[in-house]
Amino acid sequence: MDRWNMHKPMLCDSLPTASRTAAAILNLAQREDVTAEALAQLIQTDPALTGRILRFANAPAQGTRRPVASVIDAIDLVGLPAVRQFALSLSLIDAHREGRCEAFDYAAYWQKSLARAVALQSITAQASTVAPKEAFTLGLLADVGRLALATAWPEEYSECLRKADGEALIALERERFATDHDELTRMLLTDWGFPQVFIDALQLSQQDEIRDEGRTGRFARQLALAQHIADHRLAEEPRRAALSPLLRAEARRCGLGDEDLARLLADPPADWLDWTRTIGLEHHHHHH
């Protein structure tokens, strides 16, 4: 972490930041003695956030149950960490719908993040590793390091994005910023108090071959699959066709068959459309 601390003063002023309410939620939720009541009270001071958290708790779930009508019930149902992480995600989306980094496509970035979140929630609901609602919020922020670079160094990062992609981009970022978007993602999620298993799985998911057979490895494979499903969702036709065999192999490694995969790729899933409306991403609709 020493490298991070070296950068931290200059980054902190310019990194993606949460709204006042979300910052307060984060601070409160990080205290050992926080009660669900205290958190619910704070959330209720923000009517828009309250509405979206109820939508989050009521989003299609396994089994039928009464709809959740209060924030406290939402926290009971999905757990304090998931609610806290969701509030943080929303405030980052609200604060960074657009920005000064010209070569960074903010709308596409958030659409891909949402597609990854929805896919990861469905995958973890079918093959349990982590709670699906927590998987959703991690999916939203699993690539937040890119947003961090776009926010902290808009001009310089624009140059990098125009020059490189994939591995070459990572190398260029390291050269320019002494860090890269994957490392920054892990640093930010650690800072925001995400569980270590998420962060370890995220790091594993970026490798070509995931050998770990435990829960972290299983979740890492699910993350890799969700990332490719999100790529597929936003890709043009020729690229989509190229992604298909890869997706089938990855789905099998996650214990999902062809029908499961077809469901994950259904165009576009109802809950994705629902979320684009709830989060307010629908006005930048992608071609199809």
N, C-alpha and C positions, 0 to 999 in steps of 0.2 A: 504493500500500500504506500510505501514511501514516495514512489514516483508520482502517485496521485496527489499526495499532500504538497509536493513541490508545485504542481500545477494548480492546485485547488484554489488559491486566492484569486488567480486571474480568471480561472474558469467559473468560479462560483457566481461572480457578478453577471456572467453572460450565459450560463447554462439554462436549459429549459426549466422554467420555474412554475410552481403551482400557484393557483389563485390564492387569495387570502384565506378563503374558507378551507380549501384543500390543504393548505399549509397548516392551518389550525388543526384539521383532522389528523394529519400526519403526526404533528407534535403530540396531540392528545393520545393517539393510538399507540405511540411508541412508549408511553409510560406504563410501567408494570401494573399499576393499580387502576387502570382505566376501566370504567363500567360501560356496559352497553347503553345504559340510560344516558350517561354523560355524552357519549358519542352521538346518540340519536338526537339529543337536544341540540347539539351543535349543528348537525346536518339539517335539522328542521328550520334553522334560521335562513336556509337557502331553498326557497320553494322549487326552483328549477332542478336543483340537485336531488331534492327529495323525490320528485317525480321520476327522475331517471333511475334512482336507486330502487324504487318500487318496480319499475319496468325490469331492471336487472334481476331482482329477486323472483319476479313472475315469469321471466323468459322461459320458453318451453323446458320443462324438467321431466325427469323420470317419474312415472306414477302420477296419479291425479290427486290434487289436494286443493284446499281452499286457497283462493288468491290472497296474497299478503297485502294488507291494507295500511300497515303502519311501519315506520322506519325501524322501530324496536323489533317488530316481528321479522322484518327483512334481515336484521343483524342476527337474530336467533337462527333464522333459516340458513343463511349462507355463511355466517361466521364473520367475526370482526375483521380478520385479515382481508378477506375478499372484498368487504365493503370499503375498507380503507384504501386498498389498491385500486378499486374501481373509481373512487372519488378522485384519487390522484390522476388516474388515466384521463378521466373526463376533463380535469382542469388543464392538463397538458394539451389535450386536443383543442379546447377552447382558446388557450393562449397562443397556440402555434398552428392555426389553420393556414396561415400564410406567414411569410417572413422575408428577410432581405437577401437570402442566398438564392441568386437567380437561377442557377442550374439545378436547384433542388426542387423537385415537384412535390409540394406539400400535400396537395389533394391526393395524388397517387400514393404517396407515402402512407397517409392515414387509411386510404381504402385498402391497401395491402395489409396494414396492421389489423384492420377490422376483419378482413377475410381470414387472416391467420388466427385471430382470436376465436372466431366462430368455428373454424375447422378444429382447432385444438380442444375447444369445449366438447364438440361432438365426439372426437376421437377418445378423449379421456372418459366420456360417458359410456362408451362401448367397451373399453379395455382399461380397467381402473388402475390409475397410478397416483394421480393427485385429484383433489376435489375439482370437478368441472368448472365451477364458478371461479375458482382461483386460477385454473388453467386459462380461462377467458382473459382475465386481467393481465396475466403474464404474456399471453399472445399479443395483446395490444401494445405492450412495451418491450417486446423481445428484441427490437432493433432500434431502441431509443438513442443509441450512440450516434446514429446518423443524424438524427435531429439535433443532438447536442453539438456536433461539429458544425452543422449548418447555422446554428444559433450563435455559437461562440466565435466562429471565424467565417462570416458569410462570404466575403470576397475570396479569401484564400481557398475555402472549400469548394466554391464554384469552379475555380480553376482546376482543382483536383477532379471534380466530377466530369468536367469536359474532357479530361485527358484519359481517364481510366475507369475500369469497372472490375468487379470480382477481386481476385487475389492482387492484381496490379494496383487496385484502389487502396487496399489495405497497406501495401508496401509504401505507396505514395503518402498516405496519411501518417504512417510512422515516421517517415522522413520529415514531413512538414510539422507535425504536431507532437511528436514523441509519444503518440498513443494512436490507437485505431478505433473504428466504431464498435467493433466487438468488445474490446477491452473497456471502452467507455460505458457500453451498455451494462457490463457486469459491475463496474464501479458504481454507477448510478443506482442500479437495483439493490446493491449491497447497502448503499447510503440510505435508500428509502425503506430499508428493513424487509426486503423480500426474503423468503426462506432460502437457506443455503442450497437445499436440494434443487431449487429452480436454477440457481446460478451455476451450479455444477453441471446440471443437465444441459443448460444453454451452451456452456463451453464444449461439452462433449458433442452436442448436436452439430457443431460446425466442422467436425472431423469427417474424413471420408468414410471411415469404418468405425462403428461404435461397438466395441468389444464387451463393454460392461454388461453383465447379465442381470444385475440387481435392478431395484426400482429406478435409480438414477439413469441407468442405461436405457431402460424401457421408456422412461419419460423423454429422454434425449431423442430416441427414434421417433416418438410421437411428434416432438417439436420439429424435427427435420421434415417429417411428412406434412405437417401443417404449413410449414414455410413453402414447400413445393406446391401445395394445393393453392396457397395464396398467389404464388407466381402464375400458376395455371389460370386462376380466376381472372387475372388482369392482363394475361398475355394475348397477343394476336394469334390467329389461326396456325400458321406454320410452327410457331414456337410451342403452341399447345400440343400439337401432334408429337413434337419431339419430346415433350415432358411425359407423355402417357406411359411408356414402358417403365420409366424410372418410378413413376407414381405407383404402378402396380406392384413392383418389387418392394418398394418401401412400405406399402400398405400390408403386404404379406409379412414383412418383418415385424409389423405392429400387431400381427394376428388378425388382420382385417381382410376379408375376401373381396371379390370383384363387385358384389352387390353393395357392400358397405362403402366401397370406394365410389361407386356410381352415385350413391346418396350424398357423399361428401362433395362430389363435383357437380351435383344438380345445379342447373343454371338459372338464376342464382337462388340459393336457399332462402326460404321465407324469412328465417330469422336474420339473415344478412340484410335483407331489405328493411326489415323492421329496425335493426340497429342503425342503418344509415340514416333513417329518419330520426330515431331517438337522439343520436349523437349529432345529427345535423350535417351529415356529409353528402346528402343527396343532390345538392345543386351542382356538384362537379361530376355529373354522371359520365362514366366511361362509355366509350363506343361499344356496341356489340353487334 
